[in-house]
Amino acid sequence: MEEHMKKLYLDCTGLSGAIGVSVPDAEIALAGTTIHSLSVRDRNEEYQRFADDYDIHFIFEDAIPEISFYSVPSLEILANDSKEGFIARTNDEAVLYINQNLDCFLIANSWEEFLENKLSWQSNMTPYNGLTFYQSKEDAEKDLDFIDLRELEIK
């Protein structure tokens, strides 16, 4: 008889950089939504061209959008579009589009593929069911078991 490992979630909201967590007899999955914002100093004609020509608006630190959801597994939001949808990347590098109704679509298997197809990204949407959206982390905690980093022994 195969024994199933317990699945625990680690909230990555607000974390940056790499983190490793190991818990005996448990699978660790990342949860939460982060925004990858660019420095205003990096704003240039190329980013403006992406907005004007491809409706890909990279997020700068002076215009960070409000996020009204908590995602499981985790998402890194990289850009938005004129319809107030988000372009985001998953842990496995898939690039997704999330519209205002929280309908989710796969638009590329990698960031490189997305950039190669930037002209036609809006016509390459495939429904994606690999995410669950919650209104908040607190709502997710009602359904899922989370690790509290403050309670772990740091070695």
N, C-alpha and C positions, 0 to 999 in steps of 0.2 A: 504494500500500500504506500503510495507516494504522499509524503507529508508536505503540505503547502506552507510556505513561509508567510509570516505576517507582513503586511504592507504598511509601512509608516511613511508619512509625508513630512518634508522639511520645507518650511516657508522660506522662500528666497526673496521675498519682497524687500527691497532696500539693500540687499546684499550685492557686493560687487567683487569680482575676482573669483578665484577657485576655492572650493571648500570640499573637504572629504569627511564623510561620516560613516561609521561602520557600527552596526548593532547586530549582535549575534542572533541568528535565526530570524532575521527580518530583511525585507527588501526595502530600500530607501528610494523614494521618488520625490522630485522637486515639485513644489506647488507655488502659485502666486504669479503676479504680473509685475514686471519691471519695465521701465521706459528707458531706452538707450537714447539719451539726448546729447546733442553736439554743442560744443562751445560756440557762442555767438561769433567769436573771432574766426571760426572756420567757415562761416557763411560766405559763399562766393557764387560766381555766375553758373558754375556747374550744378550746384544744388538748386539754383533758381531754374535752370533748364529742365531738371528732373520734374519740378513742380509744374512748369508751363507746358512742357511737351508730353509728359507721361502721367501727370496727375499723381506723382509720388512726392509727398511733402515730408522731407526729413524733419525730425523734431529737434528744435534748438532750445537751449535752456531758458530762453526768455519767452517761450510759448509752449509750455508743457501742458498737454491736454489732461482733463480729468478722466480717470478710468472708473467706470461704474460697475466693474466686475472683478472677480477673483477667479483665476483659472487653475484647473487641475488637468494635466500637469502644467508646469510653469511655461510662461510665455515672456519673450523679450520684444516689446513693441519698438519698432525702428522708424516707422513713418505712418502718415495717415493720408487720406485722399480728400477730394472736395466734397464727398458725400458723408464725411465724418466717420468713415470706416478706418480700421487699423490694419497695417501691414506688420506682421510679427513673425518671429522665428521661434521654433520649438527647440528643446534640448537636442533632438536628433537632426537639427539643421533644416527641417522642412519650413518653407515659407508659406504663411497662411494669410488670408484676408478675413477680417471679422467685420461684418456690417453692423449698423445701428441696432438691428434686431438680435444681435449675437448669433447670427447664422455664420457658420465658419466654412471656409473653402480653402483647399490646397491650391496654391498658385505656382509653386515650384518645389523641387526636392532639395534645393540648396540656394544660398544667397547668390552664388555665381550664376546658376541657371536663371534665377529671377532677373538679375541684371542683364544677362544676355537676351532675355525676352521682354525687356522693359516696355517696348512699344506695344506689345500685345497682351500684357499681363491680365488685363480686365476680361479678355475673352478666353483665358485659360483656367477658369475656375472649376474645380471639381469639389462637390460636397465632401466635407471632412467631419468625421464623427469621433475623432480621437481626443476631444477636449470636453470637459464639463465646466460650465460657468456657474459660479455662485455669486450672490450679491456682496459677500464679504468673506473674510477668513473665518469669522465666527460662524457663519452659515456652513462653511465647508467642514468645520470641526464637529458639527452635528452628525455628519455622515462618515468622516474619516478620522484616523488616528494620526496625530501630529507629534513630532519630536520637539521638545523645548530645548534649544541649544544651551540655555542657562542651566539646565539640569544635568547636562552631560559632563563627564570627567574629561578635561582637556589634557592631552598628553603631548 
